[in-house]
Amino acid sequence: MKTSHSFDERFQFQGKAKTWSLVLMAIGVIGIAFGFLSGGGERTFANLLLMSYYFACVCTCGVFFLAVQYVAQAGWSAAILRIPQAFAKALPVAAVILFAVIFLGIFMTHTGLNEYGKQTTIPYLYKIWAVKGVTTPGDPNYDSVITAKSGYLNVPFFLIRIALYLVCYSGLGALLVKYSNNEDALGGMFNYNKSFKVSVIFLVIFGFTVPLFAFDTIMSLEAHWFSTMFGWYNFAALWVGGLSVITLTIIILRQNGYLEWVTEDHLHNLGQLMFGFSVFWTYLWFAQFLLTWYANIPEESAYFYRRWQPEFIGWFWLNIVVNFLTPLLLLMKRDSKRLVPVLKVACIILICGHWLDYWQMIMPGAVGPQSHWYTEISWPEITIFFGFAGLFIFTMLNALSKFNSLIPKKHPLLDESLHHHI
C-alpha cells in the first residue's frame, strides 16, 4: 500500500486488499449456492438475513457516529471522520441487499414445518405472520394472535416501513458526506452548519425508528413474542459492533502507512466508547432477561425457553461471556485502550461476538428447533460470513478511495483533533 504522510494523501484500493475482498466474496457466493442446491434454503436465507442485517447495522453506525460528532460539536474525532463517512457511502449497497433478502424471503416459499410442527407451504422468512391464510378464519394457517396484529404486521406495510428506514438512513448519510466534501472544496462554516442540521434531523428520526427497525427485521421472526426493550438492545449491539469495525479499520489503515496523524489518544477514545457501550449492552441484555424470567409469562418466556434448550444454552451463555466479560477484562485499564494489539484483539472479539448475538436472535425464529441443526455453526454460517465480510471490505474501501484526501482538511475543529491529548 502507498504511504504518504500528507493531508493530501488518498487511499489506494489495490493489491492484496482488493484481491482478498474478491476472494471472500467468491467464498460467500459458493456457500450460498451450495446451501440452496443442497436443500438448506431455510438455513441459507436465515444466514443471508443475519449478515445483510449486520452489514446494514455497521454502515448505519457510521452515519450515527458522524451525526453524534456533529451535534456534540466534538473536536477529537475530526481527523478520523473519513472512516465512518466511507461506511455511510457503503450503506446504500447494504440497504439494497437487506431489502432484497427480506423481499425474496417473504415471497419465495417452500414446504416446511410451521411453529407448531405442522407441514405446510411457508415463506423462507417471517413464516409466522407472512404465510398465506394466517388472517382468514377457517384456514389451516389461521392465527388469532397474528390477526390482531395484522394492521401492523402485513406484507405491504412491512416492506414500506423497511424501505423508509433504509432510504432515510442512506439519504441523510449521503448528505453528511456531500457537505463534508463541499467543506473541503469551499472552506468556511456554511457546510459544517448544514451538517449539524442534517445530523439533528438524523438523530431524531433514528431515535424513533431504530427500535422499530429491530422490531420489524428481527423480533417479528417470532411474532407471538414481544419485548419493548428489544429495540434498544439491538441499538446497543449496532453501536458496539459498528464502533468495533470503525476502530479495527483505523488500526489496520495505520499499520499500512495511512492515517499517521491518528494517535493513541484517538484510539483511547474509541476504546472508551467500545468499553462503555459493551456495559450498556449488557445492562439491556440482563434487564430484558431478568424481567422476563421473573414475570414468567408464557408468551414472553417462550423466547428464552427456546434458547435454553440443551443444544442451544451453551451459545446463549457464550454470548454474554464474549460481549461483556471479554471487553470488561481487556479494556478496563487505561493502558489497554492505548495498546494497539490489545485494542485490535478486542475489536475482532466484539465483531465476532455481536455476530453470535445476532445469530442467536435470528436462528430459532427463522429456522426453528424442528430442524435440529439450528444450533450448529458450520460451513453455511462461515462461508456467508466471509462473503459479506468481503463485500463490506470491497464496498467500504472502494468508497474510501473516492475521497480526495483521508482527512477533512477544512473541518473547523481539525486543529483540535490533531492536538487531541488525554
Sine and cosine of phi, psi and omega as CSV:
sin_phi,cos_phi,sin_psi,cos_psi,sin_omega,cos_omega
0.00,0.00,0.56,-0.83,-0.02,-1.00
-0.95,0.30,0.65,-0.76,0.04,-1.00
-0.89,-0.46,0.74,-0.67,0.04,-1.00
-0.50,-0.87,0.89,-0.45,-0.01,-1.00
-1.00,0.03,0.92,0.39,-0.03,-1.00
-0.57,-0.82,0.52,-0.85,0.05,-1.00
-0.93,0.37,-0.17,0.98,0.05,-1.00
-1.00,-0.03,0.03,1.00,-0.06,-1.00
-0.91,0.41,0.60,-0.80,0.07,-1.00
-0.90,-0.44,0.50,-0.87,0.05,-1.00
-0.98,0.20,0.74,-0.68,0.03,-1.00
-0.97,-0.24,0.95,-0.32,-0.02,-1.00
-1.00,0.00,0.99,-0.10,-0.06,-1.00
-0.34,-0.94,0.02,-1.00,0.09,-1.00
0.93,0.37,-0.64,-0.77,-0.12,-0.99
-0.89,0.46,-0.61,0.79,-0.03,-1.00
-0.86,0.50,-0.73,0.68,0.00,-1.00
-0.93,0.36,-0.68,0.73,-0.03,-1.00
-0.88,0.48,-0.75,0.66,-0.05,-1.00
-0.93,0.37,-0.55,0.83,0.06,-1.00
-0.90,0.44,-0.63,0.78,0.04,-1.00
-0.94,0.35,-0.62,0.78,0.05,-1.00
-0.89,0.46,-0.70,0.71,0.02,-1.00
-0.89,0.46,-0.66,0.75,0.04,-1.00
-0.89,0.46,-0.65,0.76,0.02,-1.00
-0.89,0.46,-0.65,0.76,0.06,-1.00
-0.87,0.50,-0.68,0.74,0.02,-1.00
-0.89,0.45,-0.69,0.73,0.01,-1.00
-0.89,0.46,-0.68,0.73,0.03,-1.00
-0.89,0.46,-0.69,0.73,0.02,-1.00
-0.89,0.46,-0.67,0.74,0.02,-1.00
-0.90,0.43,-0.73,0.68,-0.01,-1.00
-0.88,0.48,-0.72,0.70,-0.01,-1.00
-0.91,0.41,-0.58,0.82,0.03,-1.00
-0.87,0.49,-0.70,0.71,0.02,-1.00
-0.95,0.32,-0.67,0.74,-0.06,-1.00
-0.93,0.37,-0.45,0.90,-0.01,-1.00
-1.00,0.01,0.11,0.99,0.05,-1.00
1.00,0.07,0.20,0.98,0.01,-1.00
-0.98,-0.21,0.69,0.72,-0.06,-1.00
-0.88,0.48,-0.61,0.79,-0.02,-1.00
-0.90,0.43,-0.70,0.71,0.02,-1.00
-0.92,0.38,-0.63,0.78,0.01,-1.00
-0.90,0.43,-0.70,0.71,0.03,-1.00
-0.89,0.45,-0.63,0.78,0.02,-1.00
-0.88,0.48,-0.66,0.75,0.03,-1.00
-0.95,0.33,-0.56,0.83,0.08,-1.00
-0.90,0.43,-0.66,0.75,0.06,-1.00
-0.90,0.44,-0.71,0.71,-0.01,-1.00
-0.84,0.55,-0.78,0.62,-0.12,-0.99
-0.97,0.23,-0.55,0.83,0.04,-1.00
-0.94,0.34,-0.57,0.82,0.07,-1.00
-0.92,0.39,-0.69,0.72,0.02,-1.00
-0.89,0.46,-0.71,0.71,0.04,-1.00
-0.84,0.54,-0.74,0.67,-0.01,-1.00
-0.91,0.42,-0.63,0.78,-0.01,-1.00
-0.91,0.41,-0.67,0.74,0.01,-1.00
-0.89,0.46,-0.69,0.73,0.01,-1.00
-0.93,0.37,-0.63,0.78,0.05,-1.00
-0.90,0.44,-0.56,0.83,0.07,-1.00
-0.86,0.51,-0.57,0.82,0.06,-1.00
-0.87,0.49,-0.68,0.73,0.03,-1.00
-0.91,0.41,-0.68,0.73,0.00,-1.00
-0.89,0.46,-0.66,0.75,0.04,-1.00
-0.86,0.50,-0.73,0.68,0.02,-1.00
-0.86,0.51,-0.72,0.69,-0.06,-1.00
-0.89,0.45,-0.67,0.74,0.01,-1.00
-0.89,0.46,-0.67,0.74,-0.02,-1.00
-0.91,0.42,-0.65,0.76,0.00,-1.00
-0.93,0.36,-0.70,0.71,-0.03,-1.00
-0.92,0.39,-0.61,0.79,0.04,-1.00
-0.98,0.22,-0.14,0.99,-0.09,-1.00
0.79,0.62,0.71,0.70,-0.05,-1.00
-0.97,0.25,0.71,-0.71,0.02,-1.00
-1.00,-0.09,-0.54,0.84,-0.13,-0.99
-0.86,0.51,-0.52,0.86,-0.16,-0.99
-1.00,-0.04,-0.06,1.00,-0.11,-0.99
-0.83,0.56,-0.59,0.81,-0.08,-1.00
-0.96,0.28,-0.23,0.97,-0.04,-1.00
-0.91,-0.42,0.16,0.99,-0.12,-0.99
-0.92,0.40,-0.38,0.93,0.00,-1.00
-0.88,0.48,-0.51,0.86,-0.04,-1.00
-0.93,0.37,-0.83,0.56,0.08,-1.00
-0.89,0.46,-0.45,0.89,0.08,-1.00
-0.91,0.42,-0.60,0.80,0.08,-1.00
-0.91,0.42,-0.60,0.80,0.08,-1.00
-0.88,0.47,-0.69,0.73,0.00,-1.00
-0.89,0.46,-0.61,0.79,0.02,-1.00
-0.94,0.35,-0.42,0.91,0.04,-1.00
-0.99,0.12,-0.25,0.97,-0.09,-1.00
-0.87,0.50,-0.67,0.74,0.02,-1.00
-0.83,0.55,-0.61,0.80,0.05,-1.00
-0.90,0.43,-0.73,0.69,0.03,-1.00
-0.88,0.48,-0.63,0.77,-0.02,-1.00
-0.90,0.43,-0.71,0.71,0.00,-1.00
-0.89,0.46,-0.68,0.73,-0.01,-1.00
-0.91,0.42,-0.71,0.70,0.01,-1.00
-0.88,0.48,-0.71,0.70,0.00,-1.00
-0.89,0.45,-0.65,0.76,0.00,-1.00
-0.90,0.44,-0.67,0.74,0.02,-1.00
-0.89,0.46,-0.71,0.70,0.00,-1.00
-0.90,0.44,-0.71,0.70,-0.01,-1.00
-0.86,0.50,-0.77,0.63,-0.01,-1.00
-0.92,0.39,-0.60,0.80,0.00,-1.00
-0.90,0.43,-0.47,0.88,0.03,-1.00
-0.99,0.14,-0.66,0.75,-0.14,-0.99
-1.00,-0.04,-0.28,0.96,0.12,-0.99
-1.00,0.01,0.76,-0.65,-0.08,-1.00
-0.86,-0.51,0.26,-0.97,0.08,-1.00
-0.44,-0.90,0.20,-0.98,0.06,-1.00
-1.00,0.00,0.87,-0.48,-0.05,-1.00
-0.42,-0.91,-0.14,-0.99,-0.03,-1.00
-1.00,-0.09,0.74,-0.68,0.07,-1.00
-0.99,0.13,-0.16,-0.99,-0.08,-1.00
-0.88,0.48,-0.43,0.90,-0.06,-1.00
-0.99,-0.15,0.17,0.98,0.04,-1.00
0.99,0.16,0.24,0.97,0.00,-1.00
-1.00,-0.09,0.71,-0.71,-0.01,-1.00
-0.98,0.20,0.79,-0.61,-0.03,-1.00
-0.35,-0.94,0.08,-1.00,0.06,-1.00
-1.00,0.06,0.88,-0.47,-0.09,-1.00
-0.73,-0.68,0.43,-0.90,0.12,-0.99
-0.95,0.31,0.33,-0.94,0.01,-1.00
-0.94,0.35,-0.52,0.85,0.02,-1.00
-0.81,-0.58,0.49,-0.87,0.07,-1.00
0.85,0.53,0.70,0.71,-0.12,-0.99
-0.95,0.31,-0.28,0.96,0.00,-1.00
-0.95,0.30,-0.67,0.74,-0.10,-0.99
-0.92,-0.39,-0.27,0.96,-0.03,-1.00
-1.00,-0.08,-0.03,1.00,0.01,-1.00
-0.95,0.32,0.57,-0.82,-0.02,-1.00
-0.92,0.39,0.64,-0.77,0.06,-1.00
1.00,0.08,0.05,1.00,-0.09,-1.00
-0.92,0.40,-0.41,0.91,0.00,-1.00
-0.94,-0.33,0.19,0.98,-0.03,-1.00
-0.98,-0.22,0.93,-0.35,0.02,-1.00
-0.84,0.54,0.70,-0.72,-0.01,-1.00
1.00,-0.06,-0.32,0.95,0.05,-1.00
-0.96,0.28,0.61,-0.79,0.02,-1.00
-0.84,0.55,-0.43,0.90,-0.01,-1.00
-1.00,-0.06,0.09,1.00,-0.07,-1.00
-0.87,0.48,0.67,-0.74,0.00,-1.00
-0.65,-0.76,0.91,-0.42,-0.07,-1.00
-0.92,0.39,-0.56,0.83,0.01,-1.00
-0.92,0.40,-0.72,0.69,0.01,-1.00
-0.92,0.40,-0.58,0.81,0.05,-1.00
-0.86,0.52,-0.66,0.75,0.02,-1.00
-0.92,0.40,-0.42,0.91,0.00,-1.00
-0.99,-0.13,0.03,1.00,-0.18,-0.98
-0.93,0.37,-0.32,0.95,0.08,-1.00
-0.90,0.45,-0.48,0.88,0.05,-1.00
-0.98,-0.20,-0.71,0.71,-0.04,-1.00
-1.00,-0.05,0.98,0.21,0.17,-0.99
-0.72,-0.70,0.49,-0.87,-0.19,-0.98
-0.85,0.52,-0.76,0.65,-0.03,-1.00
-0.87,0.50,-0.75,0.66,-0.03,-1.00
-0.91,0.42,-0.60,0.80,0.02,-1.00
-0.87,0.49,-0.75,0.66,-0.02,-1.00
-0.92,0.40,-0.59,0.81,0.05,-1.00
-0.89,0.46,-0.69,0.72,0.01,-1.00
-0.89,0.46,-0.74,0.67,0.00,-1.00
-0.85,0.53,-0.70,0.71,0.00,-1.00
-0.89,0.46,-0.67,0.75,-0.02,-1.00
-0.91,0.42,-0.68,0.73,0.04,-1.00
-0.83,0.56,-0.79,0.62,-0.13,-0.99
-0.93,0.36,-0.61,0.79,0.03,-1.00
-0.92,0.40,-0.68,0.73,0.01,-1.00
-0.89,0.46,-0.75,0.66,-0.02,-1.00
-0.89,0.46,-0.71,0.71,-0.03,-1.00
-0.92,0.38,-0.69,0.72,-0.04,-1.00
-0.90,0.43,-0.70,0.71,0.01,-1.00
-0.94,0.35,-0.57,0.82,0.09,-1.00
-0.89,0.45,-0.65,0.76,0.03,-1.00
-0.89,0.45,-0.60,0.80,0.04,-1.00
-0.91,0.42,-0.65,0.76,0.02,-1.00
-0.89,0.46,-0.64,0.76,0.05,-1.00
-0.91,0.40,-0.68,0.73,0.00,-1.00
-0.86,0.51,-0.73,0.68,-0.04,-1.00
-0.93,0.38,-0.52,0.85,0.06,-1.00
-0.92,0.39,-0.67,0.74,0.05,-1.00
-0.90,0.43,-0.66,0.75,0.04,-1.00
-0.89,0.46,-0.62,0.79,0.02,-1.00
-0.87,0.49,-0.66,0.75,0.03,-1.00
-0.91,0.42,-0.55,0.83,-0.04,-1.00
-0.98,0.18,-0.59,0.81,-0.16,-0.99
-0.95,-0.33,-0.42,0.91,-0.08,-1.00
0.95,0.31,-0.16,-0.99,0.03,-1.00
0.98,0.21,-0.09,-1.00,-0.08,-1.00
-0.98,-0.19,-0.12,0.99,-0.13,-0.99
-0.86,0.52,-0.79,0.61,-0.04,-1.00
-0.96,0.28,-0.51,0.86,0.09,-1.00
-0.89,0.45,-0.68,0.73,0.03,-1.00
-0.91,0.42,-0.59,0.80,0.08,-1.00
-0.89,0.45,-0.67,0.74,0.03,-1.00
-0.88,0.47,-0.63,0.78,0.04,-1.00
-0.87,0.50,-0.73,0.68,-0.03,-1.00
-0.91,0.41,-0.68,0.73,0.03,-1.00
-0.89,0.45,-0.61,0.79,0.01,-1.00
-0.90,0.43,-0.64,0.76,0.05,-1.00
-0.88,0.48,-0.72,0.70,0.01,-1.00
-0.88,0.48,-0.70,0.71,0.00,-1.00
-0.87,0.49,-0.72,0.69,-0.06,-1.00
-0.90,0.43,-0.59,0.81,0.06,-1.00
-0.91,0.42,-0.76,0.65,0.00,-1.00
-0.90,0.44,-0.71,0.71,-0.03,-1.00
-0.89,0.46,-0.67,0.74,-0.01,-1.00
-0.87,0.50,-0.61,0.79,0.01,-1.00
-0.98,0.18,-0.54,0.84,-0.17,-0.99
-0.99,-0.16,-0.37,0.93,-0.07,-1.00
-0.89,0.45,-0.59,0.81,0.11,-0.99
-0.91,0.41,-0.63,0.77,0.01,-1.00
-0.91,0.42,-0.61,0.79,0.04,-1.00
-0.85,0.52,-0.69,0.72,0.03,-1.00
-0.94,0.34,-0.66,0.76,0.04,-1.00
-0.83,0.55,-0.72,0.69,-0.10,-1.00
-0.95,0.30,-0.78,0.63,-0.13,-0.99
-0.97,0.26,-0.58,0.81,-0.13,-0.99
-0.92,-0.40,-0.81,0.59,-0.11,-0.99
-0.91,0.42,-0.52,0.85,-0.03,-1.00
-0.96,0.30,-0.12,0.99,0.16,-0.99
-0.88,0.47,-0.50,0.86,0.07,-1.00
-0.86,-0.52,0.96,0.29,-0.26,-0.96
-0.95,0.33,-0.20,0.98,0.07,-1.00
-0.98,0.21,-0.31,0.95,-0.05,-1.00
-0.97,-0.26,0.53,-0.85,0.12,-0.99
-0.48,-0.88,0.44,-0.90,0.08,-1.00
-0.56,-0.83,0.81,-0.59,0.01,-1.00
-0.94,0.33,-0.25,0.97,0.03,-1.00
-1.00,0.04,-0.21,0.98,-0.13,-0.99
-0.89,0.46,-0.61,0.80,-0.02,-1.00
-0.90,0.43,-0.69,0.72,-0.01,-1.00
-0.96,0.27,-0.51,0.86,0.12,-0.99
-0.87,0.48,-0.68,0.73,0.04,-1.00
-0.93,0.36,-0.57,0.82,0.07,-1.00
-0.87,0.49,-0.69,0.72,0.01,-1.00
-0.88,0.48,-0.65,0.76,0.04,-1.00
-0.91,0.42,-0.67,0.74,0.05,-1.00
-0.85,0.53,-0.72,0.70,-0.09,-1.00
-0.94,0.35,-0.72,0.69,-0.02,-1.00
-0.93,0.37,-0.71,0.71,0.02,-1.00
-0.87,0.48,-0.70,0.72,0.01,-1.00
-0.91,0.41,-0.67,0.74,0.05,-1.00
-0.87,0.50,-0.63,0.78,0.00,-1.00
-0.90,0.44,-0.65,0.76,0.00,-1.00
-0.94,0.34,-0.66,0.75,0.06,-1.00
-0.86,0.51,-0.74,0.67,-0.03,-1.00
-0.90,0.44,-0.70,0.71,0.01,-1.00
-0.89,0.45,-0.63,0.78,0.03,-1.00
-0.88,0.47,-0.71,0.71,0.02,-1.00
-0.89,0.46,-0.69,0.73,-0.01,-1.00
-0.88,0.48,-0.72,0.69,-0.04,-1.00
-0.92,0.40,-0.64,0.77,0.05,-1.00
-0.89,0.45,-0.67,0.74,0.04,-1.00
-0.88,0.47,-0.65,0.76,-0.01,-1.00
-0.93,0.37,-0.29,0.96,0.02,-1.00
-0.96,-0.27,0.31,0.95,0.16,-0.99
1.00,-0.08,0.03,1.00,0.04,-1.00
-0.99,-0.16,0.18,-0.98,0.11,-0.99
0.80,0.59,0.70,0.72,-0.05,-1.00
-0.92,0.39,-0.24,0.97,0.03,-1.00
-0.99,0.12,-0.16,0.99,0.04,-1.00
-0.98,0.21,0.81,-0.59,-0.08,-1.00
-0.94,-0.34,0.07,-1.00,0.05,-1.00
-0.90,0.43,-0.35,0.94,0.04,-1.00
-0.94,0.33,-0.62,0.78,0.09,-1.00
-0.90,0.43,-0.69,0.72,0.02,-1.00
-0.90,0.43,-0.58,0.81,0.05,-1.00
-0.85,0.52,-0.72,0.69,0.01,-1.00
-0.88,0.48,-0.68,0.73,0.03,-1.00
-0.90,0.43,-0.64,0.76,0.06,-1.00
-0.89,0.45,-0.61,0.79,0.06,-1.00
-0.88,0.47,-0.68,0.73,0.02,-1.00
-0.90,0.44,-0.69,0.73,0.03,-1.00
-0.88,0.48,-0.70,0.71,-0.01,-1.00
-0.91,0.42,-0.77,0.63,-0.07,-1.00
-0.88,0.47,-0.68,0.74,-0.05,-1.00
-0.99,0.13,-0.27,0.96,0.21,-0.98
-0.92,0.39,-0.62,0.78,0.08,-1.00
-0.92,0.40,-0.65,0.76,0.05,-1.00
-0.89,0.46,-0.69,0.73,0.07,-1.00
-0.85,0.53,-0.69,0.73,-0.01,-1.00
-0.90,0.43,-0.64,0.77,0.04,-1.00
-0.85,0.53,-0.72,0.69,-0.01,-1.00
-0.93,0.36,-0.64,0.77,0.05,-1.00
-0.86,0.51,-0.75,0.66,-0.06,-1.00
-0.93,0.38,-0.67,0.75,-0.01,-1.00
-0.89,0.46,-0.70,0.71,0.02,-1.00
-0.89,0.45,-0.70,0.71,-0.01,-1.00
-0.92,0.40,-0.71,0.70,-0.07,-1.00
-0.90,0.43,-0.70,0.71,0.00,-1.00
-0.90,0.44,-0.65,0.76,0.01,-1.00
-0.93,0.38,-0.65,0.76,-0.03,-1.00
-0.89,0.46,-0.74,0.67,-0.08,-1.00
-0.97,0.23,-0.53,0.85,0.05,-1.00
-0.93,0.37,-0.62,0.78,0.07,-1.00
0.81,0.59,0.68,0.73,0.07,-1.00
-1.00,0.00,0.81,-0.59,-0.14,-0.99
-0.80,0.60,-0.69,0.73,-0.06,-1.00
-0.94,0.35,-0.26,0.97,0.07,-1.00
-0.99,-0.14,-0.68,0.73,-0.08,-1.00
-0.95,0.31,-0.25,0.97,0.01,-1.00
-0.86,0.52,-0.57,0.82,0.00,-1.00
-0.87,0.50,-0.75,0.66,-0.03,-1.00
-0.98,0.20,-0.47,0.88,0.04,-1.00
-0.86,0.51,-0.68,0.73,0.03,-1.00
-0.87,0.50,-0.63,0.78,-0.07,-1.00
-0.99,0.11,-0.05,1.00,0.06,-1.00
-0.97,-0.24,0.15,0.99,0.10,-1.00
-0.91,0.41,0.50,-0.86,-0.11,-0.99
-0.80,0.60,-0.58,0.81,-0.04,-1.00
-0.96,0.29,-0.30,0.95,-0.15,-0.99
-0.91,-0.41,-0.32,0.95,-0.18,-0.98
-0.90,0.43,-0.48,0.88,0.05,-1.00
-0.89,0.46,-0.69,0.72,0.06,-1.00
-0.91,0.41,-0.57,0.82,-0.01,-1.00
-0.86,0.51,-0.75,0.67,-0.02,-1.00
-0.98,0.22,-0.50,0.86,0.07,-1.00
-0.88,0.48,-0.56,0.83,0.02,-1.00
-0.83,0.56,-0.72,0.69,-0.03,-1.00
-0.96,0.29,-0.54,0.84,0.04,-1.00
-0.91,0.42,-0.74,0.67,-0.07,-1.00
-0.94,0.35,-0.68,0.73,-0.14,-0.99
-1.00,-0.01,-0.16,0.99,0.06,-1.00
-0.86,-0.51,-0.86,0.51,-0.10,-1.00
-0.91,0.42,-0.62,0.78,-0.02,-1.00
-0.90,0.44,-0.81,0.58,0.05,-1.00
-0.90,0.43,-0.51,0.86,0.03,-1.00
-0.88,0.47,-0.72,0.69,-0.05,-1.00
-0.97,0.23,-0.57,0.82,-0.06,-1.00
-0.99,0.17,-0.58,0.82,-0.20,-0.98
-0.92,-0.39,0.10,1.00,-0.04,-1.00
-0.93,0.37,-0.67,0.74,-0.03,-1.00
-0.96,0.28,0.55,-0.83,0.04,-1.00
-0.85,0.52,-0.72,0.69,-0.08,-1.00
-0.89,0.46,-0.56,0.83,-0.07,-1.00
-0.91,0.42,-0.50,0.87,0.02,-1.00
-0.96,0.27,-0.22,0.98,-0.05,-1.00
-0.96,-0.29,-0.06,1.00,0.03,-1.00
-0.99,-0.11,0.91,-0.42,-0.09,-1.00
-0.85,0.53,-0.71,0.71,0.00,-1.00
-0.87,0.50,-0.66,0.75,0.00,-1.00
-0.92,0.40,-0.72,0.70,-0.01,-1.00
-0.90,0.43,-0.60,0.80,0.02,-1.00
-0.90,0.43,-0.70,0.71,0.04,-1.00
-0.89,0.46,-0.68,0.73,0.02,-1.00
-0.87,0.49,-0.66,0.75,0.02,-1.00
-0.88,0.48,-0.74,0.67,-0.03,-1.00
-0.89,0.46,-0.68,0.73,0.01,-1.00
-0.89,0.46,-0.68,0.73,-0.02,-1.00
-0.94,0.34,-0.57,0.82,0.07,-1.00
-0.89,0.46,-0.72,0.69,0.05,-1.00
-0.93,0.37,-0.61,0.79,-0.02,-1.00
-0.90,0.44,-0.65,0.76,0.00,-1.00
-0.98,0.17,-0.34,0.94,0.24,-0.97
-0.89,0.45,-0.72,0.70,0.04,-1.00
-0.88,0.48,-0.63,0.78,0.03,-1.00
-0.87,0.50,-0.76,0.65,0.03,-1.00
-0.90,0.43,-0.61,0.80,-0.01,-1.00
-0.87,0.49,-0.70,0.71,-0.01,-1.00
-0.97,0.23,-0.30,0.95,0.16,-0.99
-0.96,0.28,-0.61,0.79,-0.20,-0.98
-1.00,-0.05,-0.72,0.70,-0.21,-0.98
-0.85,0.53,-0.75,0.66,-0.02,-1.00
-0.87,0.49,-0.55,0.84,0.00,-1.00
-0.99,0.11,-0.57,0.82,-0.05,-1.00
-0.99,0.12,-0.51,0.86,-0.05,-1.00
-0.92,-0.38,-0.78,0.62,0.10,-0.99
1.00,-0.09,0.44,-0.90,-0.08,-1.00
-0.93,0.37,-0.31,0.95,-0.02,-1.00
-0.91,0.41,-0.28,0.96,-0.07,-1.00
-1.00,0.03,-0.21,0.98,0.08,-1.00
0.92,0.38,-0.64,0.77,-0.01,-1.00
-1.00,0.03,0.14,0.99,-0.01,-1.00
-0.94,0.34,-0.19,0.98,0.05,-1.00
-0.99,-0.12,0.03,1.00,-0.01,-1.00
-1.00,-0.02,0.54,-0.84,0.21,-0.98
-0.90,-0.44,0.95,-0.32,-0.13,-0.99
-0.69,-0.72,-0.40,-0.92,-0.13,-0.99
-0.86,0.51,-0.58,0.81,0.02,-1.00
-0.88,0.47,-0.70,0.71,0.00,-1.00
-0.90,0.44,-0.69,0.72,-0.08,-1.00
-0.93,0.37,-0.73,0.68,-0.05,-1.00
-0.92,0.39,-0.65,0.76,0.00,-1.00
-0.94,0.33,-0.58,0.81,0.12,-0.99
-0.86,0.51,-0.74,0.68,0.03,-1.00
-0.87,0.50,-0.67,0.74,-0.02,-1.00
-0.88,0.48,-0.72,0.70,0.00,-1.00
-0.95,0.30,-0.54,0.84,0.09,-1.00
-0.88,0.48,-0.69,0.72,0.05,-1.00
-0.90,0.44,-0.65,0.76,0.02,-1.00
-0.90,0.44,-0.68,0.74,0.02,-1.00
-0.90,0.44,-0.73,0.69,-0.01,-1.00
-0.86,0.51,-0.73,0.69,-0.02,-1.00
-0.89,0.45,-0.75,0.66,-0.06,-1.00
-0.91,0.41,-0.71,0.70,-0.06,-1.00
-0.94,0.35,-0.72,0.70,-0.01,-1.00
-0.94,0.35,-0.56,0.83,0.09,-1.00
-0.89,0.45,-0.66,0.75,0.05,-1.00
-0.90,0.43,-0.65,0.76,0.00,-1.00
-0.89,0.45,-0.57,0.82,-0.03,-1.00
-0.94,0.33,-0.26,0.97,-0.03,-1.00
-0.99,0.14,-0.27,0.96,0.03,-1.00
-0.95,0.31,0.57,-0.82,0.01,-1.00
-0.94,0.33,-0.37,0.93,0.08,-1.00
-0.45,-0.90,0.35,-0.94,-0.02,-1.00
-1.00,0.07,0.13,0.99,0.03,-1.00
-0.63,-0.78,0.67,-0.74,0.08,-1.00
-0.95,0.32,1.00,-0.03,-0.22,-0.97
-0.88,0.48,-0.48,0.88,-0.07,-1.00
-0.93,-0.38,0.37,0.93,0.12,-0.99
-0.89,0.45,0.76,-0.65,-0.10,-0.99
-0.89,0.45,-0.33,0.95,-0.02,-1.00
-0.95,-0.32,0.27,0.96,-0.06,-1.00
-0.88,0.47,-0.65,0.76,-0.03,-1.00
-0.88,0.48,-0.63,0.78,0.05,-1.00
-0.88,0.47,-0.65,0.76,0.00,-1.00
-0.91,0.41,-0.66,0.76,-0.02,-1.00
-0.92,0.39,-0.41,0.91,0.02,-1.00
-0.95,-0.31,0.33,0.94,-0.02,-1.00
-0.89,0.45,0.75,-0.67,-0.01,-1.00
-0.54,-0.84,0.70,-0.71,0.04,-1.00
-0.92,-0.38,0.00,0.00,0.00,0.00
